[in-house]
Amino acid sequence: MLRYFLKRILIMAPTLLTALVFIFALSRLVPGDLVVEQFEEELDESRLGEEELLITYQRKAARLGLDKPVFYLSIQPAAYPDTLYKIPFRSRREMLIKLLRQNGNWPALEAYFTDIGSFKRALQALPDSIQSASRSSLGQLINDLQYTTDFSVARVLAKRSSNLLQKDAVLQKAVGATNAKLNQSLKYLIAHPQKGKLLLPSVVWHGFDNQFQHTLLGYFKGDLGVSFQDGRPVSGKIGRALGWTLLLSFFALPIAYLIAIFLGVKMAVKKDSRFDKRANTVLFGLYALPSFWVLLVLLYVFSNPDWGMNFISITGMMDLDENSTWNEWLSMSTRQLVLPILCLIYPAMTVLARQMRSSMIQALNQDFVRTARAKGLPEKVVIWKHAFPNAAFPLITFLGSLLPDMVAGSILVENIFNIPGMGQLLIDSIGTQDWPVVFGIIILGALLSMVSLLLVDLAYAWLDPRVRFNQDNSMAKA
Amino acid sequence: MKKKVTSRGYWYNVWQRFRVRRAGRLAIRSLQGFLLIAFLSPFLANERPVYAKVDGHSFFPLFQGFLVDAGLSSWNERLIPAEDWLDKTYDKVLFTFIPYSPSSIDHKNLGARGPFERQRVQSWRHWHWMGTDKAGRDVAAGMLHGALLALWVGFIAVSVALVLGLTFGGLAGYFGDTGFVLNRTTLFIYVFFLPLSLFYAAYLPGNDEDSGWFGLLINFLGLVIGPLVLAYLLAALGSRLFPNLKKITIPLDTLVMRFLEIVDAIPSIILVLALIATLKQPSITYMMAIVGIITSASLARFVRAEFLKVRKQTYMEAGRALGFDHIRLIFRHALPNAVGPLLVLLSFSVAAAITTESSLSLLGVGAADKVTWGSILGQLRGQQEIEWWLAIFPGIAIFFTVITFKSLGEGLSEALGEK
């Protein structure tokens, strides 16, 4: 048994690792610039100067751990610089890549952008006494130049800035040299494209100080990162929510099993009777009835003060705060949780009862049942002692998928009944783009389903010696 | 006297068994009704009149509308402004049964008016039979067009799942751990070409950044399949030139099963939610493609099991002994014998896809570009008061659609002699 257990754990480890890698890859596919989204106020472009903006961005990126390369290595065209990830702002990075894709000459492009930067700084550094229309239009021009991804547009803009400077002697004296340099580097960039390098693949090694390693090591230490929303650790946030979700499943699962077993067995014993047919129809109907719709209708009926049936409140568990007494808490939660638990029970129950019925019918047709009946055993003993244990195996298999299913099902239940569990946390986090929480929940879901699969396998091995025997045998052979 | 025996084939028998059973009868009836409503919905509920006479000229805006939407035609200036069809003055006009499209907004009946409440309409012909929703859209029109969308949702999800599931499950089941043997040249060509095609898919100059990862995925598939075919041809050439190279067995089955284990490890709805959240431009089609990708894991498992069963049959052995190639063995021998159970699973998958779409819409995740049954229900989320007409009608529609496809599956599996 112990050997079997260890073997199962060993099989689980690579799967879990690959799942974590997969989840990490997924987490890097999210659209938008995470740093900008999280620190929108701090990164206000109209308030901060260019220099300050870049420094703030880098500081914030470092806080989120996003200033490092994503993976150990990257495969990219030879024309790309190997420090692409260091360029602040995803939008600027993407813009640079767009330009680079048309041209392929990175050193020239870099020189051109350095010149744009120095031109911008030179303009900002001008004494306040020089206030003219041409100064502000020059500032506008340079901003446009910085964000254009079209070389012909860039050329026109650069020419226009030279024209403006020719008319304004004061400005010409102050920033003329930088402007000339900018024009020159743009001209050089356009004249010397290196498109061949774009088609040449190259591998860049970034070293071990990367996001992948840090994140994965963090996962193994149980550190899922910090929530973007409030800066609290993700594991604590999820832990609090998980309590509610597990509470729901803790009640729902055994009840669903109990009902399903008694109903299924009764249907199988009275196969093809009127009871069986009716129960079958009802189960089929329930099975097809979308549970979220049942939820809405139940909530409507039982929260309606017009009908005097306002047993539960729509705001749900949100009414509770930290000051409420234990008593209040208990009465509130029992009142609020009955319907959600009911809604978790019935989809699981319909599936289980149908499964129970068909496997019980199979078991009742077996020879050992006939033998038991022939021995004169009471029908109850035949059914529960002889047939049922053999018919129960499929139900155990179902447990492996039901536990994760319940967690998934609780997403709808919690959102509709306003229970602050994991499902609601997930939807809220997706809404506010709080990715560390979202991916933390995915990891937890993966863990939960793996553990429940493990439990099912162990239960099998414990209940059915054949499994254990075969496993040990095959291991001995190997 | 010799009795004439005619054999009409396996599927004829299945069909005969299917149509006499209760589940089958129910499925046929309701499927007919559902398809009829789905395909007729543009002609039952449309803001554009079927026939309109303006200043002595006759128009057929409903039919012309299809051409206009496709960019093949443009509205006559007598019909402009074409936005508010109901308020225009016509010499003669004939509207459809429900003179609203699912997205047309009735500004006089904003904020969810029930079917029995006071509605501000000009005549009974303009009455909102199922009320309006929060934005003033006609619920009945949304319900009718929702049938077509539900069909689309099921179709997309199932076809994506089918393509992926058949490919991976079929490969794993047909070749198993020992059947897929390559010689070294072929393996080298594949190993060399796959990363290269990935590189060019991601960095080819024509590839637009804005298409997002989903566009990239499609691009990648195209660029992988291309090199794979090329690699296959090269490999064929290589094995002709160097026939005595060492062969290597690839454990395809183990590889595919390990991958499926990972997909299965993450609860599917959570995975779907996260994947949808990473979409740049969510739309129903993309959403359902993602649902299809997730569904394909279970489908692949199923196809693999079926193929493993089929592989051991004597007719496959006979085929191999006769020297048939893999393509013929797969498509002419293995696949037709797995079709029946597959159909059962597919009809269940359609039902599941429709349910998933509704629950996603209800949660308010993903696309809101079309009015679906789920999105009508979804307006009730987090509400103090629930408008019953927004809950009852879509709920019943979803229920009947799901029961239709589930009974189709049940009936099929009974007729095929499963259970």
Chai-1 contact restraints between the chains, C-beta under 6 A:
chainA,res_idxA,chainB,res_idxB,connection_type,confidence,min_distance_angstrom,max_distance_angstrom,comment,restraint_id
A,T15,B,E261,contact,1.0,0.0,6.0,A-B,restraint_1
A,T15,B,I262,contact,1.0,0.0,6.0,A-B,restraint_2
A,T18,B,I262,contact,1.0,0.0,6.0,A-B,restraint_3
A,A19,B,I262,contact,1.0,0.0,6.0,A-B,restraint_4
A,A19,B,A265,contact,1.0,0.0,6.0,A-B,restraint_5
A,L29,B,W213,contact,1.0,0.0,6.0,A-B,restraint_6
A,L29,B,T278,contact,1.0,0.0,6.0,A-B,restraint_7
A,V30,B,T278,contact,1.0,0.0,6.0,A-B,restraint_8
A,P31,B,K280,contact,1.0,0.0,6.0,A-B,restraint_9
A,I75,B,F199,contact,1.0,0.0,6.0,A-B,restraint_10
A,P77,B,Y203,contact,1.0,0.0,6.0,A-B,restraint_11
A,E94,B,E209,contact,1.0,0.0,6.0,A-B,restraint_12
A,R101,B,P205,contact,1.0,0.0,6.0,A-B,restraint_13
A,P201,B,F199,contact,1.0,0.0,6.0,A-B,restraint_14
A,A288,B,V402,contact,1.0,0.0,6.0,A-B,restraint_15
A,A288,B,I403,contact,1.0,0.0,6.0,A-B,restraint_16
A,A288,B,K406,contact,1.0,0.0,6.0,A-B,restraint_17
A,L289,B,F399,contact,1.0,0.0,6.0,A-B,restraint_18
A,P290,B,T355,contact,1.0,0.0,6.0,A-B,restraint_19
A,P290,B,I398,contact,1.0,0.0,6.0,A-B,restraint_20
A,F292,B,S359,contact,1.0,0.0,6.0,A-B,restraint_21
A,F292,B,L362,contact,1.0,0.0,6.0,A-B,restraint_22
A,W293,B,G395,contact,1.0,0.0,6.0,A-B,restraint_23
A,L296,B,L380,contact,1.0,0.0,6.0,A-B,restraint_24
A,L296,B,A391,contact,1.0,0.0,6.0,A-B,restraint_25
A,Y300,B,I386,contact,1.0,0.0,6.0,A-B,restraint_26
A,I314,B,Q384,contact,1.0,0.0,6.0,A-B,restraint_27
A,P404,B,P267,contact,1.0,0.0,6.0,A-B,restraint_28
A,A408,B,P267,contact,1.0,0.0,6.0,A-B,restraint_29
A,A408,B,I269,contact,1.0,0.0,6.0,A-B,restraint_30
A,L412,B,S359,contact,1.0,0.0,6.0,A-B,restraint_31
A,N415,B,L363,contact,1.0,0.0,6.0,A-B,restraint_32
A,I427,B,L363,contact,1.0,0.0,6.0,A-B,restraint_33
A,I430,B,A277,contact,1.0,0.0,6.0,A-B,restraint_34
A,V438,B,A274,contact,1.0,0.0,6.0,A-B,restraint_35
A,I442,B,I266,contact,1.0,0.0,6.0,A-B,restraint_36
A,I442,B,I270,contact,1.0,0.0,6.0,A-B,restraint_37
A,I442,B,A274,contact,1.0,0.0,6.0,A-B,restraint_38
A,G445,B,I266,contact,1.0,0.0,6.0,A-B,restraint_39
A,G445,B,P267,contact,1.0,0.0,6.0,A-B,restraint_40
A,G445,B,I270,contact,1.0,0.0,6.0,A-B,restraint_41
A,A446,B,A265,contact,1.0,0.0,6.0,A-B,restraint_42
A,A446,B,I266,contact,1.0,0.0,6.0,A-B,restraint_43
A,S449,B,A265,contact,1.0,0.0,6.0,A-B,restraint_44
A,S449,B,P267,contact,1.0,0.0,6.0,A-B,restraint_45
A,M450,B,A265,contact,1.0,0.0,6.0,A-B,restraint_46
